[in-house]
Amino acid sequence: MNGIFLFIGGPEIFVILLLVVMLFGADKIPEIARGLGKGMRQIKDATNDIKKEINDSAKNQGIDTDFVRDINKEVNEVKENIDDFTGPIKRR
């Protein structure tokens, strides 16, 4: 990615970190990071619970939820066929 993360370079990241340290202090940064980590974990757990509930209710209703796996299998087969066809003429 050549040092670019979401159109923010090294100097901009340094300025942002400097501002964070100035605003919150060095002793508060670990607490803030811990809180953000817990929040992200709660969001991840909630989305996993929602996915599980959707899959369970779909199975109870007799709805086939394996279509995503079937689609991925078909996509991979198409990719392999294209690679076989274009293998000798690929560009650099």
A tleap script that builds the chain and sets N, CA, C and O, in Angstrom:
source leaprc.protein.ff14SB
mol = sequence {
  NMET ASN GLY ILE PHE LEU PHE ILE GLY GLY
  PRO GLU ILE PHE VAL ILE LEU LEU LEU VAL
  VAL MET LEU PHE GLY ALA ASP LYS ILE PRO
  GLU ILE ALA ARG GLY LEU GLY LYS GLY MET
  ARG GLN ILE LYS ASP ALA THR ASN ASP ILE
  LYS LYS GLU ILE ASN ASP SER ALA LYS ASN
  GLN GLY ILE ASP THR ASP PHE VAL ARG ASP
  ILE ASN LYS GLU VAL ASN GLU VAL LYS GLU
  ASN ILE ASP ASP PHE THR GLY PRO ILE LYS
  ARG CARG
}
set mol.1.N position { 0.817 -1.193 0.000 }
set mol.1.CA position { 0.000 0.000 0.000 }
set mol.1.C position { 0.858 1.253 0.000 }
set mol.1.O position { 0.322 2.361 0.010 }
set mol.2.N position { 2.144 1.109 -0.011 }
set mol.2.CA position { 3.064 2.230 -0.109 }
set mol.2.C position { 2.910 3.241 1.017 }
set mol.2.O position { 3.066 4.439 0.782 }
set mol.3.N position { 2.610 2.801 2.222 }
set mol.3.CA position { 2.542 3.706 3.358 }
set mol.3.C position { 1.288 4.555 3.429 }
set mol.3.O position { 1.209 5.463 4.256 }
set mol.4.N position { 0.319 4.287 2.594 }
set mol.4.CA position { -0.908 5.082 2.613 }
set mol.4.C position { -2.016 4.232 3.215 }
set mol.4.O position { -2.298 3.134 2.736 }
set mol.5.N position { -2.630 4.738 4.252 }
set mol.5.CA position { -3.744 4.057 4.890 }
set mol.5.C position { -4.925 5.010 4.906 }
set mol.5.O position { -4.956 5.967 5.681 }
set mol.6.N position { -5.886 4.744 4.054 }
set mol.6.CA position { -7.071 5.588 3.942 }
set mol.6.C position { -6.695 7.049 3.677 }
set mol.6.O position { -7.258 7.963 4.279 }
set mol.7.N position { -5.752 7.251 2.785 }
set mol.7.CA position { -5.300 8.577 2.366 }
set mol.7.C position { -4.676 9.366 3.514 }
set mol.7.O position { -4.654 10.597 3.479 }
set mol.8.N position { -4.175 8.676 4.519 }
set mol.8.CA position { -3.495 9.334 5.631 }
set mol.8.C position { -2.052 8.867 5.612 }
set mol.8.O position { -1.785 7.666 5.629 }
set mol.9.N position { -1.124 9.804 5.577 }
set mol.9.CA position { 0.290 9.478 5.560 }
set mol.9.C position { 0.880 9.449 6.945 }
set mol.9.O position { 0.174 9.628 7.938 }
set mol.10.N position { 2.172 9.224 7.010 }
set mol.10.CA position { 2.876 9.154 8.281 }
set mol.10.C position { 2.800 10.423 9.105 }
set mol.10.O position { 2.529 10.355 10.303 }
set mol.11.N position { 3.036 11.604 8.489 }
set mol.11.CA position { 2.964 12.834 9.290 }
set mol.11.C position { 1.576 13.086 9.881 }
set mol.11.O position { 1.458 13.555 11.013 }
set mol.12.N position { 0.529 12.775 9.120 }
set mol.12.CA position { -0.821 12.987 9.638 }
set mol.12.C position { -1.113 12.077 10.819 }
set mol.12.O position { -1.728 12.500 11.798 }
set mol.13.N position { -0.670 10.818 10.728 }
set mol.13.CA position { -0.869 9.882 11.842 }
set mol.13.C position { -0.114 10.374 13.076 }
set mol.13.O position { -0.625 10.295 14.193 }
set mol.14.N position { 1.105 10.881 12.871 }
set mol.14.CA position { 1.887 11.396 13.991 }
set mol.14.C position { 1.180 12.568 14.663 }
set mol.14.O position { 1.142 12.644 15.891 }
set mol.15.N position { 0.624 13.475 13.877 }
set mol.15.CA position { -0.087 14.628 14.436 }
set mol.15.C position { -1.315 14.169 15.208 }
set mol.15.O position { -1.593 14.685 16.291 }
set mol.16.N position { -2.049 13.210 14.666 }
set mol.16.CA position { -3.237 12.696 15.352 }
set mol.16.C position { -2.849 12.059 16.683 }
set mol.16.O position { -3.491 12.310 17.703 }
set mol.17.N position { -1.802 11.238 16.678 }
set mol.17.CA position { -1.352 10.606 17.927 }
set mol.17.C position { -0.882 11.647 18.936 }
set mol.17.O position { -1.144 11.514 20.131 }
set mol.18.N position { -0.191 12.683 18.463 }
set mol.18.CA position { 0.250 13.749 19.351 }
set mol.18.C position { -0.939 14.468 19.982 }
set mol.18.O position { -0.920 14.771 21.175 }
set mol.19.N position { -1.971 14.741 19.186 }
set mol.19.CA position { -3.172 15.386 19.709 }
set mol.19.C position { -3.886 14.509 20.734 }
set mol.19.O position { -4.369 15.002 21.754 }
set mol.20.N position { -3.949 13.207 20.460 }
set mol.20.CA position { -4.603 12.285 21.398 }
set mol.20.C position { -3.860 12.276 22.727 }
set mol.20.O position { -4.483 12.304 23.788 }
set mol.21.N position { -2.531 12.237 22.671 }
set mol.21.CA position { -1.745 12.234 23.908 }
set mol.21.C position { -1.934 13.551 24.648 }
set mol.21.O position { -2.031 13.559 25.875 }
set mol.22.N position { -1.988 14.665 23.921 }
set mol.22.CA position { -2.159 15.961 24.570 }
set mol.22.C position { -3.545 16.105 25.198 }
set mol.22.O position { -3.681 16.678 26.279 }
set mol.23.N position { -4.564 15.590 24.529 }
set mol.23.CA position { -5.925 15.740 25.036 }
set mol.23.C position { -6.218 14.822 26.223 }
set mol.23.O position { -6.790 15.255 27.223 }
set mol.24.N position { -5.829 13.568 26.107 }
set mol.24.CA position { -6.218 12.589 27.110 }
set mol.24.C position { -5.109 12.248 28.098 }
set mol.24.O position { -5.396 11.771 29.195 }
set mol.25.N position { -3.889 12.475 27.747 }
set mol.25.CA position { -2.780 12.121 28.621 }
set mol.25.C position { -2.342 10.691 28.389 }
set mol.25.O position { -3.133 9.846 27.968 }
set mol.26.N position { -1.090 10.431 28.662 }
set mol.26.CA position { -0.521 9.110 28.392 }
set mol.26.C position { -1.130 8.032 29.285 }
set mol.26.O position { -1.169 6.866 28.894 }
set mol.27.N position { -1.606 8.400 30.478 }
set mol.27.CA position { -2.146 7.393 31.387 }
set mol.27.C position { -3.569 6.974 31.010 }
set mol.27.O position { -4.008 5.894 31.406 }
set mol.28.N position { -4.291 7.792 30.264 }
set mol.28.CA position { -5.669 7.463 29.879 }
set mol.28.C position { -5.752 6.658 28.583 }
set mol.28.O position { -6.773 6.018 28.330 }
set mol.29.N position { -4.715 6.673 27.764 }
set mol.29.CA position { -4.756 6.005 26.458 }
set mol.29.C position { -4.993 4.497 26.592 }
set mol.29.O position { -5.802 3.959 25.835 }
set mol.30.N position { -4.330 3.785 27.516 }
set mol.30.CA position { -4.629 2.350 27.644 }
set mol.30.C position { -6.090 2.080 28.039 }
set mol.30.O position { -6.694 1.113 27.576 }
set mol.31.N position { -6.650 2.940 28.896 }
set mol.31.CA position { -8.053 2.766 29.284 }
set mol.31.C position { -8.972 2.969 28.087 }
set mol.31.O position { -9.931 2.219 27.904 }
set mol.32.N position { -8.685 3.972 27.278 }
set mol.32.CA position { -9.499 4.238 26.087 }
set mol.32.C position { -9.395 3.068 25.116 }
set mol.32.O position { -10.405 2.619 24.574 }
set mol.33.N position { -8.177 2.572 24.894 }
set mol.33.CA position { -7.976 1.446 23.989 }
set mol.33.C position { -8.693 0.196 24.498 }
set mol.33.O position { -9.288 -0.548 23.718 }
set mol.34.N position { -8.633 -0.027 25.802 }
set mol.34.CA position { -9.314 -1.179 26.391 }
set mol.34.C position { -10.824 -1.069 26.193 }
set mol.34.O position { -11.487 -2.051 25.860 }
set mol.35.N position { -11.356 0.122 26.399 }
set mol.35.CA position { -12.790 0.335 26.197 }
set mol.35.C position { -13.205 0.138 24.760 }
set mol.35.O position { -14.249 -0.452 24.483 }
set mol.36.N position { -12.377 0.637 23.828 }
set mol.36.CA position { -12.676 0.426 22.407 }
set mol.36.C position { -12.624 -1.062 22.054 }
set mol.36.O position { -13.458 -1.555 21.295 }
set mol.37.N position { -11.647 -1.766 22.607 }
set mol.37.CA position { -11.541 -3.200 22.344 }
set mol.37.C position { -12.749 -3.957 22.871 }
set mol.37.O position { -13.265 -4.849 22.197 }
set mol.38.N position { -13.208 -3.610 24.077 }
set mol.38.CA position { -14.393 -4.264 24.633 }
set mol.38.C position { -15.627 -3.967 23.795 }
set mol.38.O position { -16.455 -4.847 23.564 }
set mol.39.N position { -15.746 -2.718 23.340 }
set mol.39.CA position { -16.886 -2.350 22.506 }
set mol.39.C position { -16.890 -3.103 21.189 }
set mol.39.O position { -17.935 -3.572 20.737 }
set mol.40.N position { -15.721 -3.220 20.572 }
set mol.40.CA position { -15.636 -3.961 19.315 }
set mol.40.C position { -15.964 -5.431 19.530 }
set mol.40.O position { -16.612 -6.053 18.688 }
set mol.41.N position { -15.518 -5.992 20.656 }
set mol.41.CA position { -15.817 -7.392 20.965 }
set mol.41.C position { -17.317 -7.607 21.166 }
set mol.41.O position { -17.863 -8.617 20.723 }
set mol.42.N position { -17.981 -6.664 21.832 }
set mol.42.CA position { -19.425 -6.769 22.040 }
set mol.42.C position { -20.172 -6.702 20.705 }
set mol.42.O position { -21.143 -7.428 20.495 }
set mol.43.N position { -19.718 -5.834 19.817 }
set mol.43.CA position { -20.348 -5.742 18.497 }
set mol.43.C position { -20.160 -7.039 17.731 }
set mol.43.O position { -21.091 -7.528 17.092 }
set mol.44.N position { -18.947 -7.600 17.793 }
set mol.44.CA position { -18.686 -8.859 17.098 }
set mol.44.C position { -19.548 -9.980 17.661 }
set mol.44.O position { -20.117 -10.765 16.902 }
set mol.45.N position { -19.650 -10.062 18.988 }
set mol.45.CA position { -20.479 -11.090 19.611 }
set mol.45.C position { -21.951 -10.920 19.233 }
set mol.45.O position { -22.649 -11.904 18.985 }
set mol.46.N position { -22.419 -9.672 19.189 }
set mol.46.CA position { -23.816 -9.423 18.832 }
set mol.46.C position { -24.091 -9.835 17.398 }
set mol.46.O position { -25.129 -10.437 17.121 }
set mol.47.N position { -23.182 -9.523 16.476 }
set mol.47.CA position { -23.405 -9.921 15.081 }
set mol.47.C position { -23.354 -11.432 14.932 }
set mol.47.O position { -24.111 -12.000 14.144 }
set mol.48.N position { -22.466 -12.100 15.684 }
set mol.48.CA position { -22.427 -13.562 15.631 }
set mol.48.C position { -23.726 -14.162 16.177 }
set mol.48.O position { -24.233 -15.142 15.631 }
set mol.49.N position { -24.266 -13.577 17.253 }
set mol.49.CA position { -25.533 -14.054 17.794 }
set mol.49.C position { -26.670 -13.863 16.793 }
set mol.49.O position { -27.523 -14.739 16.642 }
set mol.50.N position { -26.682 -12.724 16.114 }
set mol.50.CA position { -27.726 -12.468 15.109 }
set mol.50.C position { -27.618 -13.466 13.966 }
set mol.50.O position { -28.628 -14.002 13.511 }
set mol.51.N position { -26.389 -13.718 13.497 }
set mol.51.CA position { -26.196 -14.702 12.423 }
set mol.51.C position { -26.684 -16.078 12.862 }
set mol.51.O position { -27.340 -16.787 12.098 }
set mol.52.N position { -26.354 -16.452 14.111 }
set mol.52.CA position { -26.770 -17.761 14.615 }
set mol.52.C position { -28.286 -17.849 14.687 }
set mol.52.O position { -28.865 -18.868 14.312 }
set mol.53.N position { -28.934 -16.795 15.164 }
set mol.53.CA position { -30.402 -16.786 15.249 }
set mol.53.C position { -31.033 -16.898 13.868 }
set mol.53.O position { -32.009 -17.626 13.689 }
set mol.54.N position { -30.486 -16.189 12.900 }
set mol.54.CA position { -31.026 -16.248 11.535 }
set mol.54.C position { -30.868 -17.649 10.979 }
set mol.54.O position { -31.806 -18.193 10.396 }
set mol.55.N position { -29.682 -18.248 11.151 }
set mol.55.CA position { -29.457 -19.598 10.639 }
set mol.55.C position { -30.357 -20.618 11.337 }
set mol.55.O position { -30.898 -21.516 10.692 }
set mol.56.N position { -30.518 -20.478 12.658 }
set mol.56.CA position { -31.370 -21.410 13.395 }
set mol.56.C position { -32.824 -21.295 12.958 }
set mol.56.O position { -33.496 -22.307 12.761 }
set mol.57.N position { -33.313 -20.070 12.807 }
set mol.57.CA position { -34.712 -19.912 12.388 }
set mol.57.C position { -34.910 -20.375 10.958 }
set mol.57.O position { -35.967 -20.911 10.625 }
set mol.58.N position { -33.903 -20.177 10.096 }
set mol.58.CA position { -34.012 -20.657 8.721 }
set mol.58.C position { -34.054 -22.186 8.694 }
set mol.58.O position { -34.815 -22.769 7.922 }
set mol.59.N position { -33.249 -22.832 9.525 }
set mol.59.CA position { -33.267 -24.293 9.577 }
set mol.59.C position { -34.595 -24.802 10.133 }
set mol.59.O position { -35.111 -25.818 9.666 }
set mol.60.N position { -35.156 -24.102 11.132 }
set mol.60.CA position { -36.448 -24.503 11.688 }
set mol.60.C position { -37.567 -24.368 10.655 }
set mol.60.O position { -38.521 -25.145 10.664 }
set mol.61.N position { -37.448 -23.387 9.774 }
set mol.61.CA position { -38.463 -23.180 8.743 }
set mol.61.C position { -38.211 -24.049 7.515 }
set mol.61.O position { -39.020 -24.058 6.587 }
set mol.62.N position { -37.099 -24.779 7.500 }
set mol.62.CA position { -36.788 -25.649 6.371 }
set mol.62.C position { -36.176 -24.916 5.193 }
set mol.62.O position { -36.248 -25.399 4.063 }
set mol.63.N position { -35.576 -23.761 5.435 }
set mol.63.CA position { -34.953 -22.989 4.364 }
set mol.63.C position { -33.508 -23.433 4.225 }
set mol.63.O position { -32.790 -23.576 5.215 }
set mol.64.N position { -33.086 -23.651 2.969 }
set mol.64.CA position { -31.728 -24.088 2.693 }
set mol.64.C position { -30.780 -22.896 2.808 }
set mol.64.O position { -30.926 -21.915 2.079 }
set mol.65.N position { -29.818 -22.975 3.713 }
set mol.65.CA position { -28.855 -21.883 3.904 }
set mol.65.C position { -27.493 -22.210 3.311 }
set mol.65.O position { -26.540 -21.453 3.500 }
set mol.66.N position { -27.387 -23.310 2.606 }
set mol.66.CA position { -26.109 -23.705 2.017 }
set mol.66.C position { -25.896 -23.115 0.632 }
set mol.66.O position { -24.933 -23.473 -0.045 }
set mol.67.N position { -26.777 -22.218 0.196 }
set mol.67.CA position { -26.648 -21.676 -1.151 }
set mol.67.C position { -25.395 -20.818 -1.297 }
set mol.67.O position { -24.846 -20.721 -2.395 }
set mol.68.N position { -24.934 -20.199 -0.225 }
set mol.68.CA position { -23.711 -19.383 -0.295 }
set mol.68.C position { -22.519 -20.279 -0.597 }
set mol.68.O position { -21.666 -19.925 -1.411 }
set mol.69.N position { -22.455 -21.421 0.044 }
set mol.69.CA position { -21.378 -22.374 -0.208 }
set mol.69.C position { -21.439 -22.862 -1.651 }
set mol.69.O position { -20.406 -23.004 -2.305 }
set mol.70.N position { -22.646 -23.119 -2.147 }
set mol.70.CA position { -22.795 -23.551 -3.528 }
set mol.70.C position { -22.352 -22.465 -4.501 }
set mol.70.O position { -21.698 -22.754 -5.503 }
set mol.71.N position { -22.707 -21.220 -4.210 }
set mol.71.CA position { -22.311 -20.110 -5.073 }
set mol.71.C position { -20.793 -19.961 -5.074 }
set mol.71.O position { -20.195 -19.759 -6.130 }
set mol.72.N position { -20.167 -20.057 -3.912 }
set mol.72.CA position { -18.710 -19.950 -3.841 }
set mol.72.C position { -18.033 -21.063 -4.628 }
set mol.72.O position { -17.013 -20.841 -5.279 }
set mol.73.N position { -18.605 -22.263 -4.564 }
set mol.73.CA position { -18.050 -23.380 -5.314 }
set mol.73.C position { -18.134 -23.104 -6.816 }
set mol.73.O position { -17.180 -23.363 -7.550 }
set mol.74.N position { -19.269 -22.582 -7.270 }
set mol.74.CA position { -19.440 -22.258 -8.688 }
set mol.74.C position { -18.484 -21.150 -9.122 }
set mol.74.O position { -17.896 -21.221 -10.201 }
set mol.75.N position { -18.330 -20.137 -8.289 }
set mol.75.CA position { -17.420 -19.029 -8.608 }
set mol.75.C position { -15.992 -19.543 -8.732 }
set mol.75.O position { -15.274 -19.145 -9.649 }
set mol.76.N position { -15.573 -20.413 -7.832 }
set mol.76.CA position { -14.217 -20.966 -7.904 }
set mol.76.C position { -14.018 -21.790 -9.171 }
set mol.76.O position { -12.950 -21.741 -9.780 }
set mol.77.N position { -15.047 -22.551 -9.574 }
set mol.77.CA position { -14.941 -23.320 -10.810 }
set mol.77.C position { -14.803 -22.406 -12.016 }
set mol.77.O position { -14.019 -22.685 -12.923 }
set mol.78.N position { -15.561 -21.315 -12.031 }
set mol.78.CA position { -15.465 -20.363 -13.139 }
set mol.78.C position { -14.081 -19.720 -13.161 }
set mol.78.O position { -13.489 -19.560 -14.229 }
set mol.79.N position { -13.561 -19.349 -11.989 }
set mol.79.CA position { -12.219 -18.768 -11.923 }
set mol.79.C position { -11.173 -19.732 -12.459 }
set mol.79.O position { -10.277 -19.329 -13.200 }
set mol.80.N position { -11.280 -21.007 -12.088 }
set mol.80.CA position { -10.330 -22.001 -12.569 }
set mol.80.C position { -10.424 -22.152 -14.081 }
set mol.80.O position { -9.405 -22.263 -14.763 }
set mol.81.N position { -11.658 -22.155 -14.610 }
set mol.81.CA position { -11.819 -22.267 -16.053 }
set mol.81.C position { -11.219 -21.067 -16.779 }
set mol.81.O position { -10.589 -21.223 -17.825 }
set mol.82.N position { -11.411 -19.878 -16.228 }
set mol.82.CA position { -10.836 -18.680 -16.837 }
set mol.82.C position { -9.312 -18.728 -16.762 }
set mol.82.O position { -8.631 -18.378 -17.726 }
set mol.83.N position { -8.775 -19.162 -15.620 }
set mol.83.CA position { -7.324 -19.273 -15.489 }
set mol.83.C position { -6.758 -20.289 -16.480 }
set mol.83.O position { -5.698 -20.064 -17.063 }
set mol.84.N position { -7.461 -21.403 -16.670 }
set mol.84.CA position { -7.012 -22.399 -17.641 }
set mol.84.C position { -7.033 -21.822 -19.056 }
set mol.84.O position { -6.134 -22.091 -19.854 }
set mol.85.N position { -8.048 -21.040 -19.358 }
set mol.85.CA position { -8.201 -20.487 -20.699 }
set mol.85.C position { -7.210 -19.372 -20.971 }
set mol.85.O position { -6.654 -19.294 -22.067 }
set mol.86.N position { -6.976 -18.500 -19.981 }
set mol.86.CA position { -6.126 -17.334 -20.196 }
set mol.86.C position { -4.700 -17.542 -19.707 }
set mol.86.O position { -3.887 -16.621 -19.781 }
set mol.87.N position { -4.383 -18.716 -19.215 }
set mol.87.CA position { -3.059 -18.971 -18.664 }
set mol.87.C position { -1.911 -18.596 -19.589 }
set mol.87.O position { -1.012 -17.871 -19.164 }
set mol.88.N position { -1.902 -19.064 -20.853 }
set mol.88.CA position { -0.753 -18.746 -21.705 }
set mol.88.C position { -0.739 -17.298 -22.204 }
set mol.88.O position { 0.288 -16.862 -22.723 }
set mol.89.N position { -1.818 -16.540 -22.074 }
set mol.89.CA position { -1.846 -15.185 -22.620 }
set mol.89.C position { -1.955 -14.111 -21.552 }
set mol.89.O position { -2.352 -12.985 -21.853 }
set mol.90.N position { -1.614 -14.433 -20.319 }
set mol.90.CA position { -1.714 -13.433 -19.238 }
set mol.90.C position { -0.697 -12.333 -19.455 }
set mol.90.O position { 0.405 -12.552 -19.957 }
set mol.91.N position { -1.113 -11.135 -19.056 }
set mol.91.CA position { -0.220 -9.984 -19.133 }
set mol.91.C position { 0.566 -9.868 -17.853 }
set mol.91.O position { 0.182 -10.410 -16.816 }
set mol.92.N position { 1.655 -9.165 -17.936 }
set mol.92.CA position { 2.477 -8.946 -16.758 }
set mol.92.C position { 2.037 -7.750 -16.010 }
set mol.92.O position { 2.623 -7.414 -14.981 }
savepdb mol mol.pdb
quit
